[in-house]
């Protein structure tokens, strides 16, 4: 599964990465994703960057709009959490979140301060659990990344 995610990530970055590097949003990082005015019809979000040929859903911004977390899934074959971050005036290529990719993960939600990420997962909830059941998990920021996810009681 990790190999499949790696190949998909490589293809997405190779196909769309070169045109994204030239897009700068110094004044407002969310301008890349969000239009100035709300539309009466649904629109694809960041086509070719976030919205690809896979199933992207359940996105959430950090409070400062400099990180965006979302779910990528494909049929029932895999489901993982990805994120992109805003650095140096550009949005970086989406990457699998450091703790995701081994088990089906989905539906990220951030605490109001952005320091705790909640998500649903089918990962094992304990030593005698084989996984396969969706539970709510939480993980706290740990320096520049995330700590170890814990099943939410």
Secondary structure, 3 states (H helix, E strand, C coil): CHHHHHHHHHHHHHHHHHHHCCCCCCCCHHHHCCCCCCCCCCCCCCECCCECCCEEEEEEECCCCCEEEEEEEECCCEEEEEEEEEECCEECCCEECCCCCCCCEEEEEECCCCCEEEEEECCCCCCCCCCCCCEEEEEEEECCEECCCEECC
